């Protein structure tokens, strides 16, 4: 895989979206770093997924599928009371950041995938965060705001330590997720609603 092309693709994705650009500039200090591939069940679900509808970000979806076998798939909620199903099906790997293909002190970025019918429990973290929906759709929840059903091209912003959750219904979802500060503190579950 040509990681210069990967980085250029991520830069174009980020800089091509008004809300992402306003949230934070694409980092100027990005450097490639080695990644040790780590397999989780979510990778198999993502590989087999056919329900991620939407064409605007088709090239990004293809790129993320190509990166899947090389990625370090994360188990952020290991040791918590989230369900075995969530641990098996919730997919996330770092693009820029710890265990990611690149590192930066200015921004972290991930891909997040959830199949249909999965609930991501309420959680929070000090980092400010923006989700861009690349394909499919999900219901996005955040404290102090009404739930929104969001599809391709939609964005949602989470303030520092603002509890938030996500649920897929009849369709899966694929997102590009960015943190702009407080990179070292991992998410924690907010409420005892993990299923």
C-alpha positions as CSV (number, residue, x, y, z in Angstrom):
1,X,0.0,0.0,0.0
2,X,1.3,3.5,-0.9
3,X,1.0,5.4,2.3
4,X,1.8,8.7,0.7
5,X,-1.4,8.2,-1.4
6,X,-3.3,7.2,1.8
7,X,-2.2,10.4,3.5
8,X,-3.1,12.5,0.5
9,X,-6.5,10.9,0.4
10,X,-7.1,11.6,4.1
11,X,-6.0,15.2,3.6
12,X,-8.3,15.7,0.6
13,X,-11.2,14.1,2.6
14,X,-10.6,16.4,5.5
15,X,-9.9,19.6,3.6
16,X,-12.8,19.0,1.2
17,X,-15.4,19.2,4.0
18,X,-16.3,22.6,5.4
19,X,-17.2,21.4,8.9
20,X,-14.1,19.3,9.3
21,X,-11.9,22.3,8.2
22,X,-13.7,24.5,10.7
23,X,-13.3,22.0,13.5
24,X,-9.5,21.7,13.0
25,X,-7.0,22.1,10.2
26,X,-5.5,18.9,8.8
27,X,-2.2,18.5,10.7
28,X,1.1,19.7,9.3
29,X,3.2,17.4,11.4
30,X,2.0,14.0,10.2
31,X,4.6,11.3,9.8
32,X,4.2,7.6,9.0
33,X,4.7,5.1,11.7
34,X,4.9,1.3,11.7
35,X,1.7,-0.6,12.6
36,X,1.4,-4.1,13.9
37,X,-1.8,-5.6,12.5
38,X,-4.3,-6.8,15.1
39,X,-7.3,-8.8,14.1
40,X,-10.7,-8.6,15.8
41,X,-14.1,-10.0,14.8
42,X,-15.2,-6.5,13.6
43,X,-12.8,-6.7,10.8
44,X,-14.5,-9.8,9.4
45,X,-17.9,-8.1,9.7
46,X,-16.5,-5.0,7.9
47,X,-14.9,-7.1,5.2
48,X,-18.2,-8.8,4.5
49,X,-20.4,-5.7,4.8
50,X,-22.6,-4.9,1.8
51,X,-25.0,-2.5,3.3
52,X,-22.9,0.7,3.5
53,X,-24.9,2.7,1.0
54,X,-23.9,6.1,-0.4
55,X,-21.5,7.1,-3.3
56,X,-20.0,10.4,-2.3
57,X,-17.3,8.7,-0.2
58,X,-17.0,5.5,-2.1
59,X,-13.3,5.9,-2.7
60,X,-12.7,6.4,1.1
61,X,-14.8,3.3,1.9
62,X,-12.7,1.3,-0.6
63,X,-9.5,2.6,0.9
64,X,-10.5,1.8,4.5
65,X,-11.4,-1.8,3.4
66,X,-8.0,-2.1,1.8
67,X,-6.4,-0.9,5.0
68,X,-8.4,-3.2,7.3
69,X,-6.0,-6.2,7.0
70,X,-3.0,-4.0,7.9
71,X,-4.7,-2.1,10.8
72,X,-4.5,-2.4,14.5
73,X,-8.2,-3.0,15.4
74,X,-8.9,-1.4,18.7
75,X,-10.6,-2.9,21.8
76,X,-11.2,0.3,23.6
77,X,-13.9,-1.1,25.9
78,X,-12.2,-4.4,26.9
79,X,-12.7,-5.1,30.6
80,X,-15.9,-3.0,30.8
81,X,-19.5,-4.3,30.9
82,X,-20.1,-3.8,27.2
83,X,-21.6,-7.0,25.6
84,X,-19.6,-9.7,23.9
85,X,-21.6,-8.8,20.7
86,X,-20.4,-5.2,20.9
87,X,-16.8,-6.2,21.4
88,X,-17.1,-8.6,18.4
89,X,-18.9,-6.3,16.0
90,X,-17.9,-2.7,16.8
91,X,-15.0,-1.8,14.5
92,X,-12.4,0.9,15.0
93,X,-8.9,1.5,13.9
94,X,-6.6,4.5,14.1
95,X,-5.6,6.4,11.0
96,X,-3.6,9.2,12.7
97,X,-2.7,8.6,16.3
98,X,-1.7,5.8,18.7
99,X,-1.4,2.5,16.8
100,X,-2.3,4.3,13.7
101,X,-0.6,4.5,10.3
102,X,0.5,8.0,11.0
103,X,1.2,10.2,14.1
104,X,0.5,13.8,14.8
105,X,0.5,16.0,17.9
106,X,-2.2,18.2,16.3
107,X,-5.0,15.8,15.5
108,X,-6.1,12.1,15.8
109,X,-8.4,10.4,13.4
110,X,-10.1,7.0,13.2
111,X,-12.5,5.0,11.2
112,X,-15.5,3.7,13.1
113,X,-17.8,1.0,11.7
114,X,-21.0,-0.5,13.2
115,X,-23.2,-3.2,11.5
116,X,-27.0,-2.8,11.6
117,X,-28.7,-3.2,14.9
118,X,-25.8,-2.4,17.2
119,X,-25.9,0.0,20.2
120,X,-22.8,2.0,21.2
121,X,-23.4,2.9,24.8
122,X,-23.1,6.4,26.3
123,X,-19.5,7.4,26.8
124,X,-17.3,10.5,27.1
125,X,-13.8,11.7,26.9
126,X,-12.0,15.1,27.3
127,X,-11.1,15.3,23.6
128,X,-13.4,17.4,21.4
129,X,-14.6,15.2,18.6
130,X,-16.3,15.4,15.2
131,X,-17.9,12.5,13.3
132,X,-18.4,12.6,9.6
133,X,-20.7,9.9,8.2
134,X,-19.1,8.3,5.2
135,X,-21.7,5.7,4.4
136,X,-24.9,4.1,5.8
137,X,-26.7,5.8,8.7
138,X,-27.1,5.8,12.4
139,X,-28.9,7.6,15.2
140,X,-26.5,9.9,17.0
141,X,-27.2,10.9,20.6
142,X,-25.6,13.5,22.8
143,X,-26.4,15.0,26.1
144,X,-28.4,18.2,25.9
145,X,-29.5,17.7,22.2
146,X,-32.2,15.8,20.4
147,X,-31.2,12.5,18.7
148,X,-30.5,12.9,15.0
149,X,-30.6,10.2,12.3
150,X,-27.6,11.0,10.2
151,X,-26.4,9.6,6.8
152,X,-23.8,10.2,4.2
153,X,-22.1,13.6,4.6
154,X,-23.6,14.4,8.0
155,X,-21.5,15.6,10.9
156,X,-21.9,15.8,14.6
157,X,-19.7,17.5,17.2
158,X,-19.1,16.4,20.8
159,X,-17.8,18.9,23.2
160,X,-15.2,17.9,25.9
161,X,-16.7,15.3,28.2
162,X,-20.1,15.6,26.6
163,X,-21.8,12.2,27.0
164,X,-22.8,10.7,23.6
165,X,-24.0,7.4,22.2
166,X,-24.8,5.9,18.8
167,X,-27.2,3.3,17.5
168,X,-27.6,1.6,14.1
169,X,-31.1,0.5,13.2
170,X,-31.7,-1.2,9.8
171,X,-28.4,-0.1,8.2
172,X,-24.7,-0.2,9.1
173,X,-22.6,3.0,9.4
174,X,-19.1,4.0,8.5
175,X,-17.6,7.2,9.9
176,X,-14.4,9.3,9.9
177,X,-13.8,10.5,13.4
178,X,-11.5,13.3,14.5
179,X,-10.1,14.5,17.9
180,X,-8.5,17.8,18.1
181,X,-7.0,17.7,21.7
182,X,-6.5,15.6,24.8
183,X,-5.4,12.6,22.8
184,X,-4.1,10.5,25.7
185,X,-7.3,10.1,27.8
186,X,-9.3,7.1,26.5
187,X,-13.2,7.1,26.4
188,X,-15.0,5.9,29.5
189,X,-18.6,4.7,29.8
190,X,-20.9,7.3,31.2
191,X,-23.9,5.3,32.3
192,X,-24.6,1.7,33.1
193,X,-26.5,1.1,29.8
194,X,-24.0,-1.1,28.0
195,X,-25.7,-4.0,26.3
